[in-house]
Every structure is written in C-alpha cells, then in structure tokens.
C-alpha cells in the first residue's frame, strides 16, 4: 500500500512517523508525490478542524485577537486565513536563502495559511498560559534573516536557521518570555522537529496535540511548564466538547 492509502485507512500517526524519518532529497519521485498527497490530505483536515474550533469558540463569546489582559494583538488578521499571493511567494524566497522547509510546514502554509487563536474568554473560563494555537506565515522568517549572522550562536546552534513560526506561550499572553517556536532550516525530511516548544515533538505531532487533544489550547495540560502559575482548572468537560467530532489526521 502507498503512504496515502495507509493514511486514508487510518494510519495517520504511523505514516507521519515513517515520513518524518525519510530524507526527502534521497527519495524518488513516486515517494515524493505520495508524501505530498499525505501532506495535502493532512492539512486539509487541519484546516477543517481549526474552522470548527473557531466556530465553537465564537459561539461561546470568545473574543479573538485580544490578549487575556485586554490589550489587542498587533496586526491581528483573524483566527485563520489564507496567505496572500505575496506571502506565498515568500515561501520560495525563504527556501532560496536558507534551504528547503519541511513538506509538512510548506503544505500547511499553502493549505491552512495562518492561524491565531489568541483571545480572551469572558469570565476567564480559559485560564492564562493556555498556549493557544498560533502559526505564522513565512514572512516572519524572512524578516528574521536580517538579524541572522554566522556568529550568532543563539540562531545557528546545531546548524541552520531557526525560522520562527509562533511566539512562545508567555508571549501569547503578552508577557516577555523565551525564544519563539521555530523550525530549523534547511530541513531534509518531510516533517521536522518544532524547536523551543515544550512538547519536544515534530510539527505534525504538535498540531495533533494542540487540535485533537486540547481543542486549540495545549497549555491547558497539567504538563504545561507554567501551569503552576495559573492554578488548577478542571476543564476536561470543556475540552471534550471542543474536540468532539474533529477529523483525525
């Protein structure tokens, strides 16, 4: 069976685990086309799930684009939207300068676009440090290249360029925090680790955790390194309602 056949049969995690271990440049055209079909199917489901979460949050009075403290998120463009043509061109420009992005991220940008679930829950039923899902487009990486120097140890540790795709969980609450969540480029595989993110996992696995397990707010987990700051909140029932009926990917 091909990867896409296995994926559509329900082997979502196994297929991505295997794809993540392959060197894309060493694969033939049939494998590359197969992997691209998996990525397109995956990110189509991711987009559908995010739209469902947005609808459910809006129905509950969630205010998008506002930090928990009430300040507006600068240049907020909505909870999810496609990249404009110039931003799509930026994907190629970024790869020309620092090498290939992983297939998973590239197809996310082209299919899902950007997502930003930062917002304010009236009455505080979503606590602080909830680490809402936020994935930026490629333009942030291009801007960061202006500050990229060969002797910058923070940016080149382990080789390559750390392309930022999201603020860390503290910055998502408008609090000075740590390094952004990033993907190291060039990436040789079809998927890649998400750097400086507390789950220490791959990009696709992170999306699965954030969306399918936590309804867009992975920081609600007790494993959240800042969970002790917000105290205990029993949101298991709310999370079940948010994730009910989402499409596995």
C-alpha positions as CSV (number, residue, x, y, z in Angstrom):
1,X,0.0,0.0,0.0
2,X,1.1,3.6,-0.6
3,X,1.5,6.1,2.1
4,X,-1.6,7.9,1.1
5,X,-3.6,4.7,1.0
6,X,-2.4,3.8,4.5
7,X,-3.1,7.3,5.7
8,X,-6.7,7.3,4.4
9,X,-7.2,3.9,6.0
10,X,-6.4,5.5,9.4
11,X,-2.7,5.0,9.9
12,X,-2.2,8.7,10.5
13,X,0.5,8.7,13.2
14,X,2.4,5.7,11.7
15,X,2.6,7.2,8.3
16,X,3.9,10.6,9.5
17,X,6.3,8.8,11.8
18,X,7.8,7.0,8.8
19,X,7.7,10.0,6.6
20,X,9.5,12.0,9.3
21,X,12.4,9.6,9.2
22,X,13.0,9.8,5.5
23,X,15.4,12.1,3.7
24,X,13.3,13.9,1.1
25,X,16.2,14.5,-1.2
26,X,17.0,10.8,-1.3
27,X,13.5,9.8,-2.3
28,X,12.3,9.1,-5.8
29,X,9.5,11.0,-7.5
30,X,6.9,8.3,-6.6
31,X,7.6,8.6,-2.9
32,X,7.7,12.4,-3.0
33,X,4.3,12.5,-4.8
34,X,3.0,10.0,-2.3
35,X,4.2,12.1,0.6
36,X,2.8,15.3,-0.9
37,X,-0.6,13.6,-1.2
38,X,-0.5,12.7,2.5
39,X,0.5,16.3,3.4
40,X,-2.3,17.8,1.4
41,X,-4.9,15.4,3.0
42,X,-3.5,16.1,6.4
43,X,-3.5,19.9,6.2
44,X,-7.0,19.9,4.6
45,X,-8.2,18.1,7.7
46,X,-6.2,20.5,9.9
47,X,-8.0,23.5,8.2
48,X,-11.4,21.9,8.7
49,X,-10.7,21.2,12.4
50,X,-9.5,24.8,13.0
51,X,-12.6,26.2,11.4
52,X,-14.8,24.1,13.6
53,X,-12.9,25.2,16.7
54,X,-13.2,28.8,15.7
55,X,-17.0,28.4,15.2
56,X,-17.3,26.8,18.6
57,X,-15.3,29.4,20.4
58,X,-17.2,32.3,18.7
59,X,-20.5,30.7,19.8
60,X,-19.2,30.8,23.4
61,X,-18.4,34.5,23.2
62,X,-14.7,34.1,22.9
63,X,-13.0,37.4,21.8
64,X,-10.3,36.8,19.2
65,X,-7.3,39.0,18.8
66,X,-7.2,40.2,22.4
67,X,-4.7,39.1,25.0
68,X,-6.0,37.9,28.3
69,X,-5.2,41.2,29.9
70,X,-7.3,43.1,27.4
71,X,-4.7,44.5,25.0
72,X,-5.2,44.0,21.3
73,X,-2.9,41.7,19.4
74,X,-0.9,43.9,16.9
75,X,-1.7,43.4,13.2
76,X,-4.3,40.7,14.0
77,X,-5.8,39.3,10.8
78,X,-8.3,36.8,12.3
79,X,-8.3,33.3,13.7
80,X,-7.5,31.7,10.4
81,X,-7.0,32.9,6.9
82,X,-5.1,32.0,3.7
83,X,-1.8,33.6,2.8
84,X,-2.0,36.3,0.2
85,X,0.0,35.9,-3.1
86,X,3.0,37.9,-1.9
87,X,3.2,35.7,1.2
88,X,3.0,32.6,-0.9
89,X,5.9,33.9,-2.9
90,X,7.8,34.4,0.4
91,X,7.9,30.6,0.9
92,X,10.1,30.3,-2.2
93,X,12.1,33.3,-1.2
94,X,12.8,31.8,2.2
95,X,13.8,28.5,0.8
96,X,16.1,30.1,-1.8
97,X,18.0,31.8,1.0
98,X,18.2,29.1,3.7
99,X,17.2,25.8,2.0
100,X,14.1,23.7,2.0
101,X,11.3,23.9,4.5
102,X,9.8,20.5,5.5
103,X,6.9,19.4,3.4
104,X,4.6,19.5,6.4
105,X,5.2,23.2,7.0
106,X,5.2,24.2,3.3
107,X,1.8,22.5,2.7
108,X,0.4,24.0,6.0
109,X,1.2,27.4,4.7
110,X,-0.3,26.8,1.3
111,X,-3.4,25.0,2.6
112,X,-4.2,26.3,6.1
113,X,-2.4,29.7,5.8
114,X,-2.0,31.3,9.2
115,X,-3.9,30.5,12.4
116,X,-4.0,32.6,15.6
117,X,-6.4,31.6,18.4
118,X,-5.1,34.1,20.9
119,X,-8.1,35.7,22.6
120,X,-10.0,36.4,25.7
121,X,-12.6,34.2,27.3
122,X,-15.2,36.2,29.1
123,X,-15.2,35.2,32.8
124,X,-11.9,33.6,32.4
125,X,-13.1,30.1,31.6
126,X,-9.9,29.6,29.6
127,X,-7.1,30.4,32.0
128,X,-3.9,32.2,31.4
129,X,-0.9,30.4,29.8
130,X,-3.2,28.2,27.7
131,X,-0.7,28.4,24.8
132,X,-3.4,28.9,22.1
133,X,-2.5,27.6,18.6
134,X,-0.7,30.3,16.6
135,X,1.2,29.5,13.4
136,X,2.6,32.4,11.4
137,X,3.4,32.6,7.7
138,X,6.9,32.7,6.1
139,X,7.3,36.5,6.2
140,X,8.4,36.4,9.8
141,X,11.2,34.1,8.9
142,X,12.3,36.4,6.1
143,X,12.3,39.4,8.4
144,X,14.3,37.4,10.9
145,X,17.0,36.8,8.3
146,X,18.0,40.4,8.6
147,X,19.3,39.6,12.1
148,X,20.9,36.3,11.1
149,X,24.6,36.3,11.4
150,X,27.1,33.4,11.0
151,X,28.4,34.0,14.5
152,X,25.0,34.3,16.2
153,X,25.2,31.2,18.5
154,X,21.5,31.5,19.5
155,X,20.4,31.2,15.9
156,X,22.8,28.6,14.5
157,X,23.3,26.2,17.3
158,X,23.3,22.7,15.7
159,X,23.5,24.3,12.2
160,X,20.9,26.0,10.1
161,X,18.5,28.9,10.6
162,X,15.7,28.8,13.2
163,X,12.7,30.0,11.3
164,X,10.2,31.4,13.8
165,X,6.6,30.3,13.3
166,X,4.9,31.3,16.6
167,X,5.6,33.2,19.8
168,X,6.2,31.1,22.9
169,X,3.4,30.5,25.4
170,X,4.3,33.6,27.6
171,X,4.4,36.0,24.6
172,X,1.0,34.6,23.6
173,X,-0.2,36.1,26.9
174,X,1.6,39.4,26.2
175,X,4.3,38.6,28.7
176,X,8.0,38.8,28.0
177,X,9.1,35.2,27.5
178,X,11.5,33.0,25.7
179,X,12.5,32.1,22.2
180,X,9.8,31.6,19.6
181,X,8.6,28.2,18.4
182,X,10.7,27.5,15.3
183,X,11.6,25.1,12.5
184,X,15.3,24.6,11.8
185,X,16.0,25.2,8.1
186,X,17.2,23.7,5.9
187,X,15.1,20.6,6.7
188,X,15.9,17.4,5.0
189,X,12.8,15.4,5.9
190,X,9.1,15.6,5.1
191,X,8.4,16.7,8.7
192,X,10.7,18.4,11.2
193,X,11.0,19.0,15.0
194,X,9.3,22.1,16.4
195,X,12.2,23.8,18.3
196,X,11.8,25.5,21.6
197,X,8.3,24.2,22.1
198,X,7.7,22.4,25.4
199,X,6.3,19.1,24.0
200,X,9.6,18.5,22.1
201,X,7.9,16.8,19.2
202,X,7.5,17.2,15.4
203,X,5.4,19.9,13.7
204,X,2.6,17.5,12.6
205,X,2.6,15.8,16.0
206,X,2.3,19.2,17.7
207,X,-0.7,20.1,15.6
208,X,-2.3,16.8,16.6
209,X,-1.7,17.5,20.3
210,X,-2.9,21.1,20.0
211,X,-6.0,20.5,18.0
212,X,-7.2,16.9,18.6
213,X,-6.2,16.6,22.3
214,X,-6.7,20.2,23.6
215,X,-9.1,21.9,21.2
216,X,-6.6,24.5,20.2
217,X,-5.2,25.2,23.7
218,X,-2.4,22.7,24.6
219,X,-1.4,24.8,27.5
220,X,-4.4,23.5,29.4
221,X,-2.4,20.3,30.0
222,X,-1.0,19.9,33.5
223,X,2.4,19.2,31.9
224,X,2.4,22.9,30.9
225,X,5.7,24.2,32.4
226,X,3.8,27.3,33.6
227,X,0.7,25.5,34.8
228,X,1.6,26.2,38.4
229,X,1.3,29.9,37.8
230,X,-2.4,29.7,36.9
231,X,-3.5,27.1,39.4
232,X,-5.7,24.1,38.8
233,X,-8.6,24.4,36.4
234,X,-10.8,21.4,35.7
235,X,-11.6,21.9,32.0
236,X,-11.8,18.3,31.0
237,X,-15.5,18.6,30.1
238,X,-15.0,21.8,28.1
239,X,-12.1,20.2,26.2
240,X,-14.2,17.1,25.3
241,X,-16.8,19.4,23.9
242,X,-14.3,21.3,21.8
243,X,-12.7,18.2,20.4
244,X,-15.9,16.2,19.8
245,X,-16.3,15.4,16.1
246,X,-13.0,16.7,14.9
247,X,-11.4,14.8,12.0
248,X,-8.4,12.6,12.9
249,X,-5.2,13.4,11.0
